């Protein structure tokens, strides 16, 4: 998955955020998430070392207010932002492209998983309807149904675990989960549920 910020761009973008007004660390991370539609949520380990470096360079200052550390841009920092305004425009454009790419990749992964699930359900349905009927006692039929029920529940649980792991890993690595992704996932799950209902009603 492509990174949201190219090398060095996050440093300038942090300065630009502080040029809008003083912010504490969490507010900076939240602003980055908001500006990327929730697709990119940086960790404290990403943001604070860069803020410390900017402070060493004399581009920002920090003050402690209660339990919060507030960062503010200096005149030297404002001068750098002004001097690199053209670069900032390029970062904004690249950021929009990166966010769209990441969102498309995540949505594509979810849709591919749902297509695979629907194909498996359709194949199972065809196999069930094409199998030659064999006379069997009622108890045997119920036993087979219970066996297939456990198999179906296992498949659903495996899918749930896989998607949950992918989403949690994505967020843990600094990614975000946007509303459009969740909407796509809900729609795909609804469609899969309708496929199951149609198969059961045949």
C-alpha positions as CSV (number, residue, x, y, z in Angstrom):
1,X,0.0,0.0,0.0
2,X,1.5,3.4,-1.0
3,X,2.4,5.8,1.8
4,X,0.3,8.9,2.2
5,X,3.3,11.3,2.6
6,X,6.5,11.1,0.6
7,X,9.8,11.4,2.4
8,X,10.1,14.9,4.0
9,X,6.6,16.0,3.1
10,X,5.2,15.2,6.5
11,X,7.7,17.6,8.1
12,X,6.5,20.5,5.9
13,X,2.9,19.6,6.4
14,X,3.2,19.6,10.2
15,X,4.7,23.1,9.9
16,X,1.7,24.2,7.7
17,X,-0.7,22.9,10.3
18,X,1.0,24.8,13.0
19,X,1.0,27.9,10.9
20,X,-2.8,27.8,11.2
21,X,-2.5,28.0,15.0
22,X,-1.0,26.3,18.0
23,X,-1.9,22.7,18.6
24,X,-1.2,19.9,21.0
25,X,0.1,16.6,19.8
26,X,-3.2,14.7,19.7
27,X,-4.9,17.7,17.9
28,X,-2.1,17.5,15.3
29,X,-2.7,13.7,14.8
30,X,-6.5,14.3,14.6
31,X,-6.0,17.1,12.1
32,X,-4.0,14.8,9.8
33,X,-6.7,12.2,10.1
34,X,-9.4,14.8,9.3
35,X,-7.5,16.2,6.3
36,X,-7.2,12.7,4.8
37,X,-10.8,11.7,5.4
38,X,-9.8,9.2,8.1
39,X,-7.6,7.2,5.7
40,X,-4.3,8.2,7.4
41,X,-4.0,8.4,11.2
42,X,-0.4,8.7,12.2
43,X,0.9,7.2,15.4
44,X,2.5,9.2,18.3
45,X,5.8,7.6,17.3
46,X,5.5,9.2,13.9
47,X,4.5,12.7,14.9
48,X,6.4,13.5,18.1
49,X,9.9,12.8,16.9
50,X,9.3,15.1,13.9
51,X,7.9,17.8,16.2
52,X,11.1,17.4,18.4
53,X,13.3,17.8,15.3
54,X,11.4,21.0,14.3
55,X,11.9,22.4,17.8
56,X,15.6,21.6,17.6
57,X,15.7,23.5,14.3
58,X,14.0,26.5,15.9
59,X,11.0,26.2,13.7
60,X,8.5,25.4,16.5
61,X,8.3,26.0,20.2
62,X,6.5,24.0,22.8
63,X,4.9,25.0,26.1
64,X,3.2,22.8,28.8
65,X,-0.4,23.7,29.6
66,X,-1.6,21.5,32.4
67,X,-1.2,17.9,31.1
68,X,-0.9,19.0,27.5
69,X,2.1,20.1,25.5
70,X,1.2,22.8,23.0
71,X,3.3,23.4,19.8
72,X,3.4,26.7,18.1
73,X,5.3,27.8,14.9
74,X,8.0,30.4,15.1
75,X,8.8,33.2,12.8
76,X,11.5,31.1,11.2
77,X,8.9,28.3,10.7
78,X,6.5,30.7,9.1
79,X,9.2,31.9,6.8
80,X,9.9,28.3,5.7
81,X,6.2,27.7,5.0
82,X,5.9,30.9,3.0
83,X,9.1,30.0,1.0
84,X,7.8,26.5,0.2
85,X,4.2,27.4,-0.6
86,X,4.6,25.8,-4.1
87,X,5.8,22.6,-2.5
88,X,2.8,22.6,-0.2
89,X,0.4,22.8,-3.2
90,X,2.1,19.8,-4.6
91,X,1.8,17.9,-1.3
92,X,-1.9,18.7,-1.1
93,X,-2.4,17.4,-4.7
94,X,-0.3,14.3,-4.0
95,X,-2.1,13.7,-0.7
96,X,-5.5,13.7,-2.4
97,X,-4.2,11.2,-5.0
98,X,-2.7,8.9,-2.3
99,X,-5.8,8.9,-0.2
100,X,-7.9,8.0,-3.2
101,X,-5.5,5.2,-4.1
102,X,-5.5,3.8,-0.6
103,X,-9.2,3.9,-0.3
104,X,-9.6,2.2,-3.7
105,X,-7.1,-0.5,-2.6
106,X,-9.0,-1.2,0.7
107,X,-12.4,-1.2,-1.1
108,X,-11.0,-3.5,-3.8
109,X,-9.8,-6.0,-1.1
110,X,-13.2,-6.1,0.6
111,X,-15.0,-6.4,-2.8
112,X,-12.7,-9.2,-3.9
113,X,-13.3,-11.1,-0.6
114,X,-17.1,-10.7,-1.1
115,X,-16.9,-11.9,-4.7
116,X,-15.1,-15.0,-3.5
117,X,-17.7,-15.6,-0.8
118,X,-20.5,-15.2,-3.3
119,X,-18.8,-17.6,-5.7
120,X,-18.3,-20.2,-3.0
121,X,-22.0,-19.9,-2.0
122,X,-23.1,-20.2,-5.6
123,X,-20.9,-23.3,-6.2
124,X,-22.2,-24.9,-3.0
125,X,-25.8,-24.2,-4.1
126,X,-25.2,-25.7,-7.5
127,X,-23.5,-28.7,-6.1
128,X,-26.4,-29.2,-3.7
129,X,-29.1,-29.0,-6.4
130,X,-27.2,-31.1,-9.0
131,X,-26.4,-34.0,-6.6
132,X,-28.6,-37.0,-7.4
133,X,-31.2,-37.5,-4.8
134,X,-30.6,-40.4,-2.5
135,X,-33.2,-41.8,-0.3
136,X,-32.2,-41.5,3.3
137,X,-33.8,-41.7,6.7
138,X,-35.0,-38.3,8.1
139,X,-32.5,-38.5,10.9
140,X,-29.6,-38.8,8.3
141,X,-30.9,-35.8,6.4
142,X,-31.0,-33.7,9.6
143,X,-27.5,-34.9,10.5
144,X,-26.2,-33.8,7.0
145,X,-28.0,-30.4,7.4
146,X,-26.4,-29.9,10.8
147,X,-23.0,-30.8,9.3
148,X,-23.4,-28.2,6.5
149,X,-24.7,-25.7,9.0
150,X,-21.5,-26.0,11.0
151,X,-19.5,-25.7,7.8
152,X,-21.3,-22.5,6.8
153,X,-20.9,-21.1,10.3
154,X,-17.2,-21.9,10.2
155,X,-16.9,-20.1,6.8
156,X,-18.7,-17.0,8.1
157,X,-16.5,-16.9,11.2
158,X,-13.3,-17.3,9.2
159,X,-14.4,-14.5,6.9
160,X,-15.2,-12.3,9.9
161,X,-11.9,-13.0,11.6
162,X,-9.9,-12.3,8.4
163,X,-11.6,-9.0,7.7
164,X,-11.4,-8.0,11.3
165,X,-7.6,-8.8,11.3
166,X,-7.1,-6.9,8.1
167,X,-8.9,-3.8,9.4
168,X,-7.2,-3.8,12.8
169,X,-3.7,-4.3,11.1
170,X,-4.4,-1.4,8.7
171,X,-5.3,0.9,11.6
172,X,-2.4,-0.3,13.7
173,X,0.0,0.6,10.9
174,X,-1.3,4.2,10.9
175,X,-4.1,3.7,8.4
176,X,-7.7,4.9,8.8
177,X,-11.1,3.4,8.0
178,X,-13.3,5.8,6.2
179,X,-17.1,5.8,6.1
180,X,-17.2,4.9,2.4
181,X,-15.2,1.7,3.1
182,X,-17.6,0.7,5.9
183,X,-20.6,1.5,3.6
184,X,-19.2,-0.7,0.9
185,X,-18.6,-3.5,3.4
186,X,-22.1,-3.3,4.8
187,X,-23.6,-3.3,1.3
188,X,-21.5,-6.3,0.3
189,X,-22.5,-8.2,3.4
190,X,-26.2,-7.4,2.8
191,X,-25.8,-8.7,-0.7
192,X,-24.2,-11.9,0.5
193,X,-27.0,-12.4,3.0
194,X,-29.6,-12.0,0.2
195,X,-27.7,-14.6,-1.8
196,X,-27.9,-17.0,1.1
197,X,-31.6,-16.3,1.6
198,X,-32.3,-16.9,-2.2
199,X,-30.3,-20.1,-2.1
200,X,-32.3,-21.4,0.9
201,X,-35.6,-20.5,-0.6
202,X,-35.0,-22.6,-3.8
